[in-house]
Amino acid sequence: MDHLEFNREAWDHNVHTGNRWTVPVDEATIARARRGDWSIVLTPTRQVPRDWFPADLDCDLLALAGGGGQQGPVLAAARAACNR
């Protein structure tokens, strides 16, 4: 099996088993972020402290590995211009 097929099957398996990192945020989370009520997690148990971010997220933000449907969309809804 080539590496692309292996990777595809591995991610498909994670999706089918409900791995939390494969589930995009829902519309309610996006709506809250647009109102300024947002948080993101990078580990299963801890939220990223808000003081790690500028007070006004109306800025460019490089979201390394943040494009999986969780962190990037929340930050974009909170007005950050996300690049990944």
Protein Blocks (a to p, Z undefined) as FASTA:
>chain_A
ZZklmmmmmmmmmmmnopaklcccdfklmmmmmnopacddfbfkbccdfklpcfblcbcd
ddehilnopmmmmmmmnopacdZZ
